[in-house]
Amino acid sequence: MQQYQPYQQQTAQVYVYSPAVASPAPSTVINTEFTPRASATPTRESGTPTKGGPIVQSEPRNFAPRVKGTVYDQPPPPFRAQTTAPIANGTIIAPVTAPEDPFKFQTPGKQRAAISALSPVKEQDEGQTGALVAMSSAVPPEIRARRSAHLNRLTDGPIGLPTSQDALNPANFPFMQTCSQYEPSQNGVVHIANIPFSTKVSEIVALFGRNAKIDNDINEPVHIIMERTTSKTQDAYVEFVTVEDAMKSVERMQMAIKRGRLPRLGDRPVTITLSSQCQLMKDLFPLAKGLMWVGQHPQIMEPIEGQPWTEFKGFITEEEMTMLEKHVEIPHRSPYSKECPQRPFESLISIIKKMPWNTSHLITIRQRYAVYHATYKLVELLITKIRHHREAVLPPGQKYREDPIMNDHLKKRLVRAAMLCPGFSVVQKDNIAYLAGMPEFQERGFNQPPHPELWIHAQAICPKPGFPLDVLEWYIAIIREETTRYFSQRSIQERSELDAVSKQVNFAYFGYLWSEIGYPSGPEFDRMTLREAAMLELSAIERVLKRALPVSLH
């Protein structure tokens, strides 16, 4: 059985900017590109999933290794509110490659770095007017012409900066809790019993016919329940668009039975009945104790004295996720998985889609990681199996045929479910996209920000969908500049302690936001809920913006 390893800080590759120069006049356009230090070398090299070779895990366990790169050693250059921004292109802002773009963050290769945990910094003194006011001025017209309308409204003032109240307004604030994207389903549910253990999703869809209003494929409406210790197929559930659609399908099947036509999957007659989201959740998360399902919403029950085994400890267990990996990794030890190799993948897809991520106060960092690690591992194993099938030597005259089960379609379903998962962090989604060979423009379609590999300090927040990218990058630039400025004003002792930790932390993109967040380490970090992590991150960003921006413009 795979043993769980607690979170530990480890050495990792770090980005830093080139030596700072004298600050130019406020109207000057700043080039934020940085150059590598020629003599720098990585602290530790590691293989990559796509280039072969052994993978040496030199980063924390919540993200995977990337290609080796160069280490840099200086803080980022100053932020200027009046510098140019990406060019507007509809509701999404396309980054430009011009050197005057202040938000263009070039990297020699996608990197990874560790997350650190220090005590949070103190709040700014009352009466401070904003640390960036003195170095800001009105935005020139030629620069405003290149910005999105949203960013122009935000910075439309005499100093080119909004007030802290406007910056924290939900209409302008571009960050949100990742789990808040989850929307509980109100779909109708049909239960299918006595199905063959090798049943395919396509066979279940064909059973109801093309006129049945089954939910969209992107929502993975077919859930084939698998006993995760043995990989044995049990029953199946199908989600319809509405409860009425589910009732009509069941009535149509009952009418067929009266005419002597039994519904069958393969050669086996099956039983079709109307069910509910509550029963689906019970069968999908059988080891979740101490709760009662009301639709998709779990209600935690009071613990019973003297019966600790009945208390709620999570929706899934690490052992369940480990067994999913083992059924795929060692199929010959699991007779059911050997005959039906796609079932562990489909079971994991159902877990990702139906996990009640909106109850982020009930899901810990450690439990989220168990689901993520199983997802990453299964994507990796599936890619390997597909590659081996394609590289197999065929007899003379025989043409290549794609595996009807372990193929690109199954890979697409699993990767899409992971990228749409409202519980995974930005970095975790980027790891899976990188492993699957997904290009950057496709990642953007899953609400991934530019440079997602640099969001290593964001465990539970993500960009708000539909926000212009230049607004997002503008906020990050404010955070980067203010945290770097605030760091330089600390005492020598505090700077020495932060410098020692910053050698393991990538601070060139978000600045010293990691020190503002103040994450704990070790088992305490693992036990944190996703809601607690989100509150820490959002509170840290709020403190930084209140320090950097003025209370009023008068």
Solvent accessible surface area in square Angstrom, and as a share of the most:
residue,aa,sasa,rsa
1,M,141,0.63
2,Q,88,0.39
3,Q,131,0.58
4,Y,50,0.19
5,Q,121,0.54
6,P,58,0.36
7,Y,7,0.03
8,Q,114,0.50
9,Q,68,0.30
10,Q,67,0.30
11,T,63,0.37
12,A,1,0.01
13,Q,10,0.05
14,V,8,0.04
15,Y,1,0.00
16,V,7,0.04
17,Y,5,0.02
18,S,37,0.24
19,P,97,0.61
20,A,72,0.56
21,V,127,0.73
22,A,93,0.72
23,S,67,0.43
24,P,47,0.29
25,A,59,0.46
26,P,61,0.39
27,S,79,0.51
28,T,53,0.31
29,V,62,0.36
30,I,17,0.09
31,N,80,0.41
32,T,12,0.07
33,E,62,0.28
34,F,17,0.07
35,T,87,0.51
36,P,76,0.48
37,R,107,0.39
38,A,111,0.86
39,S,92,0.59
40,A,14,0.10
41,T,99,0.58
42,P,38,0.24
43,T,74,0.43
44,R,110,0.40
45,E,102,0.46
46,S,15,0.10
47,G,18,0.17
48,T,7,0.04
49,P,31,0.20
50,T,80,0.47
51,K,152,0.65
52,G,44,0.42
53,G,56,0.54
54,P,118,0.74
55,I,69,0.35
56,V,56,0.32
57,Q,81,0.36
58,S,4,0.03
59,E,5,0.02
60,P,1,0.01
61,R,41,0.15
62,N,11,0.06
63,F,4,0.02
64,A,12,0.09
65,P,3,0.02
66,R,6,0.02
67,V,35,0.20
68,K,117,0.50
69,G,16,0.16
70,T,37,0.22
71,V,20,0.12
72,Y,5,0.02
73,D,61,0.32
74,Q,59,0.26
75,P,48,0.30
76,P,8,0.05
77,P,32,0.20
78,P,33,0.21
79,F,16,0.07
80,R,14,0.05
81,A,1,0.01
82,Q,0,0.00
83,T,1,0.00
84,T,9,0.05
85,A,0,0.00
86,P,4,0.02
87,I,86,0.44
88,A,49,0.38
89,N,103,0.53
90,G,71,0.69
91,T,105,0.61
92,I,70,0.36
93,I,1,0.00
94,A,43,0.33
95,P,59,0.37
96,V,18,0.10
97,T,111,0.64
98,A,27,0.21
99,P,80,0.51
100,E,53,0.24
101,D,2,0.01
102,P,5,0.03
103,F,13,0.06
104,K,38,0.16
105,F,6,0.03
106,Q,76,0.34
107,T,36,0.21
108,P,81,0.51
109,G,16,0.15
110,K,59,0.25
111,Q,4,0.02
112,R,3,0.01
113,A,0,0.00
114,A,1,0.00
115,I,4,0.02
116,S,4,0.02
117,A,21,0.16
118,L,52,0.26
119,S,89,0.57
120,P,74,0.47
121,V,14,0.08
122,K,165,0.70
123,E,108,0.48
124,Q,38,0.17
125,D,111,0.58
126,E,179,0.80
127,G,75,0.72
128,Q,64,0.28
129,T,92,0.53
130,G,9,0.09
131,A,21,0.17
132,L,3,0.01
133,V,39,0.23
134,A,106,0.82
135,M,45,0.20
136,S,17,0.11
137,S,37,0.24
138,A,56,0.44
139,V,13,0.08
140,P,25,0.16
141,P,105,0.66
142,E,117,0.52
143,I,4,0.02
144,R,66,0.24
145,A,87,0.67
146,R,65,0.24
147,R,9,0.03
148,S,5,0.03
149,A,67,0.52
150,H,27,0.12
151,L,0,0.00
152,N,23,0.12
153,R,164,0.60
154,L,12,0.06
155,T,2,0.01
156,D,100,0.52
157,G,20,0.19
158,P,91,0.57
159,I,35,0.18
160,G,0,0.00
161,L,1,0.01
162,P,5,0.03
163,T,15,0.09
164,S,13,0.09
165,Q,143,0.64
166,D,64,0.33
167,A,0,0.00
168,L,44,0.22
169,N,65,0.33
170,P,101,0.64
171,A,70,0.55
172,N,29,0.15
173,F,24,0.10
174,P,0,0.00
175,F,3,0.01
176,M,35,0.15
177,Q,29,0.13
178,T,3,0.01
179,C,2,0.01
180,S,67,0.43
181,Q,58,0.26
182,Y,23,0.09
183,E,148,0.66
184,P,59,0.37
185,S,29,0.19
186,Q,150,0.67
187,N,28,0.14
188,G,2,0.02
189,V,2,0.01
190,V,0,0.00
191,H,35,0.15
192,I,0,0.00
193,A,25,0.20
194,N,82,0.42
195,I,7,0.04
196,P,27,0.17
197,F,84,0.35
198,S,54,0.35
199,T,2,0.01
200,K,76,0.32
201,V,31,0.18
202,S,75,0.49
203,E,74,0.33
204,I,0,0.00
205,V,58,0.33
206,A,76,0.59
207,L,32,0.16
208,F,8,0.03
209,G,35,0.34
210,R,236,0.86
211,N,129,0.66
212,A,15,0.12
213,K,127,0.54
214,I,30,0.15
215,D,21,0.11
216,N,93,0.48
217,D,100,0.52
218,I,76,0.38
219,N,66,0.34
220,E,11,0.05
221,P,7,0.04
222,V,9,0.05
223,H,0,0.00
224,I,4,0.02
225,I,10,0.05
226,M,8,0.04
227,E,67,0.30
228,R,16,0.06
229,T,87,0.51
230,T,56,0.33
231,S,2,0.02
232,K,91,0.38
233,T,12,0.07
234,Q,81,0.36
235,D,41,0.21
236,A,0,0.00
237,Y,2,0.01
238,V,0,0.00
239,E,7,0.03
240,F,0,0.00
241,V,75,0.43
242,T,55,0.32
243,V,71,0.41
244,E,105,0.47
245,D,18,0.09
246,A,0,0.00
247,M,83,0.37
248,K,123,0.52
249,S,2,0.01
250,V,10,0.06
251,E,93,0.42
252,R,109,0.40
253,M,21,0.09
254,Q,91,0.40
255,M,100,0.45
256,A,16,0.12
257,I,76,0.39
258,K,163,0.69
259,R,151,0.55
260,G,61,0.59
261,R,164,0.60
262,L,93,0.46
263,P,12,0.07
264,R,122,0.44
265,L,5,0.03
266,G,64,0.62
267,D,134,0.69
268,R,100,0.37
269,P,56,0.35
270,V,10,0.06
271,T,76,0.44
272,I,14,0.07
273,T,60,0.35
274,L,80,0.40
275,S,29,0.19
276,S,52,0.33
277,Q,15,0.07
278,C,34,0.20
279,Q,73,0.33
280,L,0,0.00
281,M,0,0.00
282,K,95,0.40
283,D,44,0.23
284,L,4,0.02
285,F,3,0.01
286,P,71,0.45
287,L,88,0.44
288,A,13,0.10
289,K,100,0.42
290,G,13,0.12
291,L,19,0.09
292,M,100,0.44
293,W,13,0.05
294,V,79,0.45
295,G,31,0.30
296,Q,9,0.04
297,H,84,0.37
298,P,5,0.03
299,Q,82,0.37
300,I,79,0.40
301,M,101,0.45
302,E,150,0.67
303,P,85,0.53
304,I,92,0.47
305,E,173,0.78
306,G,63,0.61
307,Q,66,0.29
308,P,77,0.49
309,W,169,0.59
310,T,38,0.22
311,E,70,0.31
312,F,41,0.17
313,K,138,0.58
314,G,6,0.06
315,F,2,0.01
316,I,6,0.03
317,T,47,0.27
318,E,47,0.21
319,E,93,0.42
320,E,10,0.04
321,M,3,0.01
322,T,11,0.07
323,M,45,0.20
324,L,0,0.00
325,E,8,0.04
326,K,70,0.29
327,H,7,0.03
328,V,4,0.02
329,E,74,0.33
330,I,46,0.23
331,P,40,0.25
332,H,129,0.57
333,R,186,0.68
334,S,8,0.05
335,P,94,0.59
336,Y,76,0.29
337,S,2,0.01
338,K,128,0.54
339,E,108,0.49
340,C,4,0.02
341,P,37,0.23
342,Q,10,0.05
343,R,1,0.00
344,P,0,0.00
345,F,0,0.00
346,E,12,0.05
347,S,3,0.02
348,L,0,0.00
349,I,2,0.01
350,S,4,0.02
351,I,0,0.00
352,I,1,0.01
353,K,42,0.18
354,K,7,0.03
355,M,1,0.01
356,P,0,0.00
357,W,0,0.00
358,N,51,0.26
359,T,3,0.02
360,S,2,0.01
361,H,82,0.37
362,L,30,0.15
363,I,0,0.00
364,T,28,0.16
365,I,4,0.02
366,R,87,0.32
367,Q,31,0.14
368,R,1,0.00
369,Y,28,0.11
370,A,11,0.08
371,V,0,0.00
372,Y,7,0.03
373,H,51,0.23
374,A,0,0.00
375,T,0,0.00
376,Y,28,0.11
377,K,52,0.22
378,L,0,0.00
379,V,1,0.01
380,E,45,0.20
381,L,30,0.15
382,L,0,0.00
383,I,39,0.20
384,T,40,0.23
385,K,68,0.29
386,I,12,0.06
387,R,106,0.39
388,H,107,0.48
389,H,69,0.31
390,R,121,0.44
391,E,115,0.51
392,A,55,0.43
393,V,146,0.84
394,L,68,0.34
395,P,77,0.48
396,P,141,0.89
397,G,86,0.82
398,Q,101,0.45
399,K,168,0.71
400,Y,98,0.37
401,R,198,0.72
402,E,89,0.40
403,D,37,0.19
404,P,107,0.67
405,I,43,0.22
406,M,17,0.08
407,N,20,0.10
408,D,54,0.28
409,H,119,0.53
410,L,6,0.03
411,K,47,0.20
412,K,124,0.53
413,R,25,0.09
414,L,0,0.00
415,V,9,0.05
416,R,47,0.17
417,A,3,0.02
418,A,0,0.00
419,M,1,0.00
420,L,70,0.35
421,C,2,0.01
422,P,19,0.12
423,G,0,0.00
424,F,2,0.01
425,S,5,0.03
426,V,3,0.02
427,V,5,0.03
428,Q,3,0.01
429,K,18,0.08
430,D,0,0.00
431,N,1,0.01
432,I,0,0.00
433,A,0,0.00
434,Y,43,0.17
435,L,12,0.06
436,A,18,0.14
437,G,58,0.56
438,M,30,0.13
439,P,55,0.34
440,E,96,0.43
441,F,152,0.63
442,Q,83,0.37
443,E,4,0.02
444,R,53,0.19
445,G,70,0.67
446,F,45,0.19
447,N,43,0.22
448,Q,6,0.02
449,P,4,0.02
450,P,8,0.05
451,H,35,0.16
452,P,4,0.03
453,E,3,0.01
454,L,3,0.01
455,W,0,0.00
456,I,3,0.01
457,H,5,0.02
458,A,7,0.05
459,Q,5,0.02
460,A,1,0.00
461,I,4,0.02
462,C,7,0.04
463,P,9,0.05
464,K,44,0.19
465,P,77,0.48
466,G,53,0.51
467,F,34,0.14
468,P,16,0.10
469,L,14,0.07
470,D,0,0.00
471,V,0,0.00
472,L,3,0.02
473,E,10,0.05
474,W,0,0.00
475,Y,0,0.00
476,I,0,0.00
477,A,1,0.01
478,I,0,0.00
479,I,0,0.00
480,R,18,0.07
481,E,19,0.09
482,E,0,0.00
483,T,3,0.02
484,T,18,0.11
485,R,46,0.17
486,Y,43,0.16
487,F,26,0.11
488,S,68,0.44
489,Q,121,0.54
490,R,38,0.14
491,S,60,0.39
492,I,131,0.66
493,Q,131,0.58
494,E,74,0.33
495,R,74,0.27
496,S,64,0.41
497,E,93,0.42
498,L,4,0.02
499,D,64,0.33
500,A,62,0.48
501,V,28,0.16
502,S,9,0.06
503,K,148,0.63
504,Q,57,0.25
505,V,1,0.00
506,N,6,0.03
507,F,13,0.05
508,A,0,0.00
509,Y,3,0.01
510,F,5,0.02
511,G,0,0.00
512,Y,10,0.04
513,L,5,0.03
514,W,3,0.01
515,S,3,0.02
516,E,2,0.01
517,I,3,0.02
518,G,15,0.14
519,Y,6,0.02
520,P,30,0.19
521,S,59,0.38
522,G,14,0.13
523,P,77,0.48
524,E,103,0.46
525,F,3,0.01
526,D,2,0.01
527,R,159,0.58
528,M,16,0.07
529,T,22,0.13
530,L,1,0.00
531,R,106,0.39
532,E,91,0.41
533,A,0,0.00
534,A,0,0.00
535,M,94,0.42
536,L,60,0.30
537,E,1,0.00
538,L,41,0.20
539,S,46,0.30
540,A,0,0.00
541,I,0,0.00
542,E,66,0.30
543,R,39,0.14
544,V,0,0.00
545,L,0,0.00
546,K,93,0.39
547,R,2,0.01
548,A,0,0.00
549,L,1,0.01
550,P,4,0.03
551,V,114,0.66
552,S,58,0.37
553,L,63,0.31
554,H,214,0.96
